[in-house]
Amino acid sequence: MNPNKPPSELRTALADLRPYFVRAGWFSLLSSLLVLAPSGYMLEVYDRVVNSRSHMTLWMLTLLILGVYVVMEMLEWARAEMLRAASVELDQRLSGRIFRAVFEANLKRIPGGNQQPFNDFKQVREFLYSPALLAMMEAPVSIVFLVLLFLISPVLGWSSVAFSVVLTLVGWMNERSTKPPLMAANRSAMAAQQYADGSLRNAQVIESMGMLRDIHARWMNKQREFLNLQAKASESAGGYQAVSKLLQNVLSSLLLGLACWLLLHNSLNGGDAMLIIASVLGGRVLAPLVQVVTQWQSVVNVRASWDRLEQLLEAIPPRPDNMALPAPCGLLQVEQLMAGAPGTGNNSILKGVAFALAPGEVLAVVGPSASGKTTLARLLVGLWPAAMGKVRLDGVDVFAWDKAELGPHVGYLPQGIELFDGSLAENIARFGEVDRAKVEAAARAVGLHDFIMALPQGYDSPVGREGAMLSGGQRQRVGLARAIYGDPVFVVLDEPNSSLDEEGDAALARAIAGLKARGTTFVVMTHRTSVLAVADKMMVLRDGQMQAFGPRDEVLAALQKAAQQQAQPPQRPATAVVTAA
């Protein structure tokens, strides 16, 4: 680790939990020391009760050991609750940050923009009260037990040290043998899960075209690869776990035998009772190490999760708090845009696009498929960064503008309409505070109000998962109502009428004209001519380059002229008749 590099966000958050770990450590120390109480009870019963035949002594010792058991369980419970509280604190500190990082990684199309970081964070959080961590917290108590063994006899102490070294070596070998297949198994599990998620999202296509058998076969291949790797890691780990438990049992019996041999040679400090104490202490010395080796698979998994989370948070640093900006008026300036999809290197989709729109102007962008219209739409609302150039709204870079601040003033309708589980009103109101008047105004503007009022629950009707309760055209209208909710000053619509009928087309044109009259700036990507009637300007994109831009009528006239020229048959040159003399 670079000493000059500041600690990562995960390490900082974990360091802030130190008070929880300190208190849990004290509970572990006391609880581990009380483990010796049953051995002391046994010795006292043999020594005091059997020799004195005193019932009172037996009752008092029994009550005492029962009290010790109660205290031990209370300490264990308190330690577990303390570590669970630490995991809750960690979740409160980082869950929002990780959610935003995953969201941004998905937008930028970099690794980590999926469900995996949430699973990784869950694994890190649950490790805070896992048996492996509890065993690590009990490790310092092993030193206390080791000191006691040295006090009884150095021979017993050095024997325990030798076994501890061997057990540490077993743990290292366990790490070497299980980590590679376990990491590969985790990668295979993620690949199988992502493939299954993709298949479920496209269930209708798979079922309608009879693809299920082949899709299932591919998923089973990925699943078998994961299971084989996991089995390989588990077999290796199981062998080392068996060896570690064997060493623990052997040490316990060995120390009992050594203590007896030392006693026979008058070299055992403390007398006959130390025979039992030495055996118990030997088992307790190795117990934390055995537990760690047993739980090593969880240690490897949490380390991998930790590394992935650190890489994600480092790749997506937190956005600084920007100075609050005044609400925009809708003045759009696009300056020599060069851009491509994030994560695709230097492959530019847009090449030198530049234009400007005054507040209240409507621009229709036309062009063939793969001409760059969708990429332009994403850059205009600040979803993707530009390799060169800027998109400015009222002079401010849209990509750098805090979206929580800018969002209420912007509307966006992508090609793929995504609705969220909730009511129609919640979806139109962008899941903020539902202003019923504004929701109804947006729905009326796109011709959706009558349909909604005919539903049994009206605006409170659920849309279902991903809008499953609505048709394609209805989903598009709801998405359009969401885009214009609250009268935003800048709206980008990407193929807004692809699923609309003639009535929907007319409603879309009326909605654009209504907001245009109130000063809203529109950029509409379209293949259909119905939007052109309300457009002020027009742009033609081809292969990411701006072929034409200007007032709508001038661009249409230029396109018509070019089409006429292409339609005219080429003039044949006059041919000369050459005769041979």
Secondary structure, DSSP 8 states (H G I E B T S, - for coil): --TTS---HHHHHHHTTHHHHHHHHHHHHHHHHGGGHHHHHHHHIIIIIHHH--HHHHHHHHHHHHHHHHHHHHHHHHHHHHHHHHHHHHHHHHHHHHHHHHHHHHHHT-TT-SSHHHHHHHHHHHHTTSHHHHHHHHHHHHHHHHHHHHHH-HHHHHHHHHHHHHHHHHHHHHHHHHHHHHHHHHHHHHHHHHHHHHHHHTHHHHHHTT-HHHHHHHHHHHHHHHHHHHHHHHHHHHHHHHHHHHHHHHHHHHHHHHHHHHHHTT--TT-TTHHHHHHHHHHHHHHHHHHHHHTHHHHHHHHHHHHHHHHHHHHS---------------EEEEEEEE--TTSTT--SEEEEEEEE-TT-EEEEE--TTSSHHHHHHHHTTSS--SEEEEEETTEETTTS-HHHHGGGEEEE-SS----SSBHHHHHTTTSS--HHHHHHHHHHTT-HHHHHTSTTGGG-B--GGGTTS-HHHHHHHHHHHHHTT--SEEEEESTTTT--HHHHHHHHHHHHHHHHTT-EEEEE-SSGGGGGG-SEEEEEETTEEEEEEEHHHHHHHHHHHHHHHHS-------------
